[in-house]
Amino acid sequence: MNEVIIIGAGASGLMAAITAAKRGKKVIVLEKMGMPARKLRITGKGRCNLTNIAPQSEFLKRTGPDSKFLKYSFSTFFAPQLVEMLRNAGVEVVDEQGGRVFPKSEKAQDVVDALVHMTQEAGAEIRCNQTVKEILTESGKVTGVLLENGSRLLCEKVILCAGGSSYPATGSSGDGYRIAKKLGHTVSNIRPALVPVETDGDIAQRMQGLALKNVQVNVWIDGKKQGEAFGEMLFTHFGLSGPIILTLSRRFSQEISEHHSIEFSIDLKPALEHDKLDARLLRDIDEHGKRSFHSYLRLLIPSGMVPVFCELCNISPDKPANQLSAVERKKLRVLLKDFRFKILRARGFAEAIITAGGVLTKEINPTSMQSKLIEGLYFSGEVIDLDADTGGYNLQIAFSTAYVAGVSV
């Protein structure tokens, strides 16, 4: 009989295998795809944003819906331990903007190779093209797994690391949720997160490819401001994307999925309140008043936005700036501070970096990752109802929860 079977050879599954096998357990990792860690190979646009140098308190602030669940995992195995582990395996790392940590080689494949090598070196076996249909139990205790081909593998313990539903082409197609539900676990609403959003109308599309820096996006839900984010964003052929848009789509994924009235308002001049911005506009007009409105706008916003602003302000592009009325100047000022887009929907799982929702944390012991319902069943990674902002936070959750599960078995 096998002592431990791990379902899923992604970042979480490999970490759990390394940890358990190093402690003398006989471990088999079952992966339904033809190779391990396919999703990890494409994370961070192929560069692999491993973790973040932010302190644990910041990690917890950026995680939901039950961040307290992670306190034990983070105190047991966190970013410094992960970095040291990878360095010992020959993967040097570098810190980048926003505290993001990447392999120095900028190749996710190097991280995958190191994890696979450590897994095998620890004595664990990785079996690819092995799809688990269900986990077998008897009297509330794990006894093995049933494969799709009908064969059974007996074991004492199972760690379910089957990932979420994002990037289904890599194997993350929601199998873990189905398996957990069959065992009586509760799975919360599954939805794409850290994903671009589609907007109403064609305004965003007309600015396709334009990136903005140092802007603030405010979220309005049913007429009330509910959140904000500061940083970089991007206009696309379908709507909005970029780091702060992905973060906001994750924080409000539930509301977006429930089709609330949601608007993202871009503040292009977040450092200036309305009165100070108006004073600046007056100074600029005094200095550059002979310029056409079209030319004047280039002093305030990227050129790709100028035609759109002329249209939305309903001001002729050729009108001299010093002929703007107080009403027209107010239109411009309001638009600079409140450039609104109605959100129709989030893009699908095929484009989502992570999945929001999963097995409820209240049904899992946070100090062991063991199920409170089934003896010998453990969880780690994206299958759990935990998700975080972009920036390396989600991978650290996967590694930390997997480490605890590996130790516990």
C-alpha positions as CSV (number, residue, x, y, z in Angstrom):
1,M,0.0,0.0,0.0
2,N,1.2,3.5,-0.8
3,E,1.4,5.8,2.2
4,V,0.6,9.1,0.4
5,I,-1.0,9.9,-3.0
6,I,-0.9,13.5,-4.2
7,I,-3.4,14.5,-6.8
8,G,-1.9,17.2,-9.1
9,A,1.7,17.9,-10.0
10,G,1.5,21.6,-10.0
11,A,3.4,24.0,-7.8
12,S,1.4,22.9,-4.7
13,G,1.5,19.2,-5.5
14,L,5.3,19.1,-6.1
15,M,6.0,21.1,-2.9
16,A,3.8,18.7,-0.9
17,A,5.6,15.7,-2.5
18,I,9.0,17.1,-1.7
19,T,8.1,17.8,1.9
20,A,6.4,14.5,2.6
21,A,9.0,12.4,0.8
22,K,11.9,14.1,2.6
23,R,10.2,12.9,5.8
24,G,10.4,9.3,4.8
25,K,6.9,8.8,3.3
26,K,6.3,6.7,0.2
27,V,4.7,9.3,-2.2
28,I,3.1,9.0,-5.6
29,V,2.1,12.1,-7.5
30,L,-0.7,11.6,-10.0
31,E,-0.9,14.2,-12.8
32,K,-3.6,14.0,-15.5
33,M,-1.5,16.0,-18.1
34,G,1.4,14.7,-20.0
35,M,3.9,16.7,-18.0
36,P,4.1,18.2,-14.5
37,A,3.5,21.9,-13.7
38,R,2.2,23.1,-17.0
39,K,0.5,26.1,-15.4
40,L,3.6,27.0,-13.5
41,R,5.5,27.1,-16.8
42,I,3.4,30.0,-18.0
43,T,3.0,32.1,-14.8
44,G,4.3,35.6,-14.9
45,K,4.3,35.5,-18.7
46,G,6.8,32.7,-18.6
47,R,9.0,34.4,-16.0
48,C,7.3,32.9,-12.9
49,N,6.5,35.4,-10.2
50,L,7.4,33.1,-7.3
51,T,6.5,35.1,-4.2
52,N,6.8,38.6,-2.8
53,I,9.1,40.2,-0.3
54,A,6.2,41.9,1.5
55,P,5.8,41.0,5.2
56,Q,3.3,38.5,6.3
57,S,0.9,41.3,7.5
58,E,0.8,42.6,3.9
59,F,0.2,39.2,2.5
60,L,-2.7,38.7,4.8
61,K,-4.2,42.1,3.8
62,R,-4.1,41.1,0.2
63,T,-5.7,37.7,0.7
64,G,-9.3,36.6,1.2
65,P,-11.9,35.6,2.1
66,D,-10.4,34.1,5.2
67,S,-6.8,35.4,5.5
68,K,-6.5,34.3,9.2
69,F,-6.5,30.7,7.9
70,L,-3.0,31.2,6.5
71,K,-1.3,32.5,9.6
72,Y,0.0,29.1,10.6
73,S,1.1,28.2,7.1
74,F,3.0,31.4,6.6
75,S,4.6,31.2,10.0
76,T,5.8,27.6,9.1
77,F,7.0,28.2,5.5
78,F,7.1,31.6,4.0
79,A,9.0,33.5,1.2
80,P,12.5,33.4,2.8
81,Q,12.3,29.6,3.2
82,L,11.0,29.3,-0.4
83,V,13.8,31.4,-1.7
84,E,16.5,29.5,0.3
85,M,15.0,26.2,-0.9
86,L,15.2,27.2,-4.6
87,R,18.7,28.7,-4.2
88,N,19.9,25.4,-2.8
89,A,18.4,23.8,-5.9
90,G,20.4,26.2,-8.1
91,V,17.7,28.8,-8.8
92,E,18.8,32.3,-8.0
93,V,16.1,34.9,-7.6
94,V,15.8,38.7,-8.0
95,D,13.4,41.2,-6.4
96,E,11.6,43.6,-8.8
97,Q,9.1,46.4,-8.6
98,G,6.3,45.9,-6.1
99,G,8.4,43.3,-4.2
100,R,7.8,40.7,-6.8
101,V,10.4,37.8,-6.8
102,F,11.4,36.1,-10.0
103,P,14.1,33.6,-11.0
104,K,17.2,35.5,-12.1
105,S,17.1,33.6,-15.4
106,E,13.6,34.9,-16.0
107,K,12.6,31.4,-17.0
108,A,9.7,29.6,-15.3
109,Q,11.0,26.4,-16.7
110,D,14.1,26.6,-14.4
111,V,11.7,26.7,-11.4
112,V,9.7,23.7,-12.7
113,D,12.9,21.7,-13.4
114,A,14.2,22.4,-9.9
115,L,10.9,21.3,-8.2
116,V,10.7,18.2,-10.3
117,H,14.3,17.3,-9.6
118,M,13.8,17.9,-5.8
119,T,10.6,15.7,-5.9
120,Q,12.4,12.8,-7.6
121,E,15.6,13.3,-5.5
122,A,13.4,13.1,-2.3
123,G,12.1,9.7,-3.5
124,A,8.6,10.6,-4.7
125,E,7.3,9.2,-8.0
126,I,5.5,11.4,-10.5
127,R,3.1,9.6,-12.8
128,C,1.7,11.6,-15.7
129,N,-1.4,10.9,-17.8
130,Q,-3.2,9.6,-14.7
131,T,-6.6,11.1,-14.1
132,V,-8.2,10.6,-10.7
133,K,-12.0,10.1,-10.9
134,E,-12.6,10.0,-7.1
135,I,-11.1,9.5,-3.7
136,L,-12.1,6.2,-2.1
137,T,-13.2,6.2,1.6
138,E,-14.5,3.8,4.1
139,S,-16.1,4.8,7.4
140,G,-15.0,8.4,6.9
141,K,-11.4,7.5,6.2
142,V,-9.3,7.6,3.0
143,T,-8.5,4.2,1.5
144,G,-7.3,5.1,-1.9
145,V,-8.1,6.6,-5.3
146,L,-10.1,5.5,-8.3
147,L,-8.5,6.4,-11.7
148,E,-10.5,7.2,-14.8
149,N,-9.2,4.0,-16.4
150,G,-10.9,2.0,-13.7
151,S,-7.8,1.0,-11.7
152,R,-7.5,1.6,-8.0
153,L,-4.6,2.7,-6.0
154,L,-4.7,2.0,-2.2
155,C,-3.2,4.5,0.2
156,E,-3.5,5.8,3.7
157,K,-3.6,9.5,2.9
158,V,-4.4,11.8,0.0
159,I,-3.4,15.4,-0.6
160,L,-5.7,17.1,-3.1
161,C,-3.7,19.6,-5.1
162,A,-5.7,19.6,-8.3
163,G,-5.7,23.4,-8.7
164,G,-8.6,25.6,-9.8
165,S,-10.4,26.3,-13.0
166,S,-8.2,28.9,-14.6
167,Y,-6.2,28.2,-17.7
168,P,-8.0,24.9,-18.3
169,A,-5.7,24.0,-21.2
170,T,-3.0,23.4,-18.6
171,G,-5.1,20.9,-16.7
172,S,-6.8,23.2,-14.2
173,S,-10.3,22.3,-15.1
174,G,-12.0,22.2,-11.7
175,D,-11.5,18.4,-11.0
176,G,-10.5,19.1,-7.4
177,Y,-13.8,20.8,-6.7
178,R,-15.8,17.9,-8.1
179,I,-13.8,15.4,-6.1
180,A,-14.2,17.4,-2.9
181,K,-17.9,17.8,-3.3
182,K,-18.4,14.1,-3.8
183,L,-16.8,13.6,-0.4
184,G,-19.3,16.0,1.2
185,H,-17.2,19.1,1.2
186,T,-18.7,22.5,0.5
187,V,-17.3,24.4,-2.5
188,S,-18.1,28.1,-2.7
189,N,-19.0,29.9,-5.9
190,I,-16.3,29.3,-8.4
191,R,-15.4,32.3,-10.6
192,P,-12.5,33.7,-12.6
193,A,-10.3,36.2,-10.7
194,L,-7.2,38.3,-11.6
195,V,-8.8,38.6,-15.0
196,P,-9.4,41.5,-17.5
197,V,-12.9,43.0,-17.7
198,E,-15.2,43.8,-20.6
199,T,-16.7,47.3,-20.9
200,D,-19.8,48.7,-22.4
201,G,-19.5,50.7,-25.6
202,D,-16.4,51.2,-27.8
203,I,-14.4,53.9,-25.9
204,A,-11.9,51.4,-24.4
205,Q,-11.5,49.7,-27.7
206,R,-10.6,53.0,-29.4
207,M,-7.7,53.3,-27.1
208,Q,-6.5,49.7,-27.5
209,G,-2.9,49.1,-26.5
210,L,-2.6,52.4,-24.5
211,A,-1.1,51.8,-21.1
212,L,-1.5,54.2,-18.1
213,K,0.8,54.6,-15.1
214,N,0.2,56.2,-11.7
215,V,-3.6,56.3,-12.1
216,Q,-6.2,55.4,-9.5
217,V,-9.2,53.3,-10.5
218,N,-12.3,53.6,-8.2
219,V,-15.0,51.0,-8.1
220,W,-18.6,52.0,-8.0
221,I,-21.2,49.3,-7.2
222,D,-24.9,50.1,-7.4
223,G,-24.0,53.8,-7.1
224,K,-21.7,53.5,-4.1
225,K,-17.9,53.7,-4.1
226,Q,-16.6,50.3,-2.8
227,G,-12.9,50.2,-3.5
228,E,-9.9,51.6,-5.3
229,A,-6.4,50.7,-6.6
230,F,-3.4,52.7,-7.7
231,G,-0.9,51.8,-10.3
232,E,-0.8,50.6,-13.9
233,M,-3.6,49.6,-16.3
234,L,-4.2,48.9,-20.0
235,F,-6.9,49.5,-22.6
236,T,-7.7,46.4,-24.8
237,H,-9.9,45.5,-27.7
238,F,-12.6,44.3,-25.3
239,G,-12.1,46.6,-22.3
240,L,-9.7,47.0,-19.4
241,S,-6.6,45.0,-18.2
242,G,-3.3,45.6,-16.4
243,P,-2.2,45.0,-12.8
244,I,-4.7,47.2,-11.0
245,I,-7.6,46.0,-13.1
246,L,-6.8,42.4,-12.4
247,T,-6.6,43.2,-8.7
248,L,-10.0,44.9,-8.7
249,S,-11.5,42.1,-10.7
250,R,-10.4,39.7,-8.0
251,R,-11.6,41.8,-5.1
252,F,-15.0,42.3,-6.7
253,S,-15.3,39.0,-8.5
254,Q,-18.4,38.0,-6.6
255,E,-20.2,41.3,-7.4
256,I,-19.2,41.0,-11.1
257,S,-20.4,37.4,-11.3
258,E,-23.7,38.4,-9.8
259,H,-24.2,41.2,-12.4
260,H,-24.4,44.1,-10.1
261,S,-24.2,47.6,-11.7
262,I,-20.5,48.1,-11.6
263,E,-18.4,51.0,-13.0
264,F,-14.6,51.5,-12.9
265,S,-13.8,55.2,-12.7
266,I,-10.2,56.2,-13.8
267,D,-8.7,59.2,-12.0
268,L,-6.0,60.3,-14.3
269,K,-4.8,63.0,-11.9
270,P,-5.0,61.3,-8.4
271,A,-2.5,63.7,-6.9
272,L,-4.7,66.7,-7.5
273,E,-8.0,67.4,-5.9
274,H,-10.6,69.2,-8.1
275,D,-9.8,72.7,-6.9
276,K,-6.1,72.3,-7.4
277,L,-6.6,70.6,-10.8
278,D,-8.8,73.5,-11.9
279,A,-6.1,76.0,-10.8
280,R,-3.6,74.0,-12.9
281,L,-5.9,74.0,-15.9
282,L,-6.2,77.8,-15.6
283,R,-2.4,78.2,-15.4
284,D,-1.8,76.0,-18.4
285,I,-4.5,77.8,-20.5
286,D,-2.9,81.1,-19.6
287,E,0.5,79.8,-20.7
288,H,-0.7,77.8,-23.8
289,G,-4.0,79.5,-24.6
290,K,-3.2,79.9,-28.3
291,R,-3.0,76.1,-28.8
292,S,-5.9,74.3,-30.2
293,F,-7.9,72.2,-27.7
294,H,-6.5,69.1,-29.4
295,S,-2.9,70.3,-29.0
296,Y,-3.6,71.5,-25.4
297,L,-4.9,68.1,-24.3
298,R,-1.5,66.5,-25.2
299,L,-0.1,68.4,-22.2
300,L,-2.5,66.6,-19.9
301,I,-3.1,63.1,-21.3
302,P,-1.5,60.6,-23.7
303,S,-2.0,61.4,-27.3
304,G,-4.1,58.2,-27.8
305,M,-6.7,59.5,-25.5
306,V,-7.0,63.0,-27.1
307,P,-9.7,62.2,-29.8
308,V,-11.8,60.4,-27.2
309,F,-11.6,63.3,-24.8
310,C,-12.5,65.8,-27.5
311,E,-15.6,63.8,-28.2
312,L,-16.7,63.2,-24.6
313,C,-16.2,66.9,-23.7
314,N,-18.1,67.8,-26.9
315,I,-15.4,70.4,-27.7
316,S,-14.1,71.1,-31.2
317,P,-10.5,69.9,-31.5
318,D,-9.6,73.1,-33.2
319,K,-11.0,75.5,-30.6
320,P,-8.3,77.6,-29.0
321,A,-7.7,76.6,-25.4
322,N,-8.1,80.2,-24.2
323,Q,-11.7,80.3,-25.6
324,L,-12.8,77.4,-23.3
325,S,-15.8,78.4,-21.2
326,A,-16.0,77.7,-17.5
327,V,-18.5,75.0,-18.3
328,E,-16.2,73.3,-20.8
329,R,-13.3,73.5,-18.5
330,K,-15.4,71.8,-15.8
331,K,-16.3,69.0,-18.3
332,L,-12.6,68.4,-18.9
333,R,-11.7,68.5,-15.2
334,V,-14.5,66.1,-14.2
335,L,-13.4,63.7,-17.0
336,L,-9.8,63.8,-15.9
337,K,-10.9,62.8,-12.4
338,D,-13.8,60.5,-13.3
339,F,-13.3,58.7,-16.6
340,R,-16.0,56.0,-16.2
341,F,-16.5,52.6,-17.8
342,K,-19.5,50.3,-17.2
343,I,-18.3,46.8,-16.6
344,L,-20.3,44.2,-18.4
345,R,-18.5,41.0,-17.2
346,A,-15.1,39.5,-16.4
347,R,-13.3,37.5,-19.0
348,G,-13.5,33.8,-18.7
349,F,-11.4,31.1,-17.0
350,A,-9.2,30.8,-20.1
351,E,-7.7,34.2,-19.3
352,A,-7.9,34.1,-15.5
353,I,-4.7,33.9,-13.6
354,I,-6.4,32.3,-10.6
355,T,-9.8,31.0,-9.5
356,A,-11.8,32.6,-6.7
357,G,-13.9,30.2,-4.5
358,G,-13.1,26.7,-3.5
359,V,-13.3,24.3,-0.6
360,L,-14.4,26.2,2.4
361,T,-11.6,26.9,4.9
362,K,-13.9,26.2,7.9
363,E,-13.9,22.5,6.8
364,I,-10.1,22.3,6.8
365,N,-7.7,22.3,9.8
366,P,-5.4,25.3,9.2
367,T,-2.5,23.7,11.2
368,S,-2.5,20.5,9.2
369,M,-4.5,21.1,6.1
370,Q,-6.4,18.0,6.9
371,S,-10.1,17.7,6.2
372,K,-12.4,18.0,9.2
373,L,-14.8,15.6,7.4
374,I,-12.6,12.9,6.1
375,E,-9.7,11.4,8.0
376,G,-6.5,11.1,5.8
377,L,-7.7,13.8,3.3
378,Y,-5.6,17.0,3.0
379,F,-5.9,20.0,0.8
380,S,-3.4,22.6,-0.5
381,G,-3.2,25.4,-3.1
382,E,-5.9,26.8,-5.4
383,V,-8.5,24.2,-4.6
384,I,-9.0,25.9,-1.2
385,D,-11.3,29.0,-1.0
386,L,-8.3,31.4,-0.8
387,D,-7.1,33.9,-3.3
388,A,-4.9,37.0,-3.4
389,D,-3.9,40.0,-5.4
390,T,-1.4,39.7,-8.3
391,G,2.3,40.0,-7.3
392,G,3.4,36.5,-6.3
393,Y,1.0,36.2,-3.4
394,N,-1.0,33.3,-4.8
395,L,2.0,31.1,-5.5
396,Q,3.2,31.6,-2.0
397,I,-0.2,30.5,-0.7
398,A,0.2,27.3,-2.8
399,F,3.7,26.6,-1.6
400,S,2.9,27.4,2.1
401,T,-0.3,25.3,2.4
402,A,1.5,22.5,0.5
403,Y,4.4,22.5,2.9
404,V,2.1,22.2,5.9
405,A,0.1,19.4,4.2
406,G,3.4,17.6,3.4
407,V,4.6,17.8,6.9
408,S,1.3,16.8,8.4
409,V,1.0,13.5,6.4
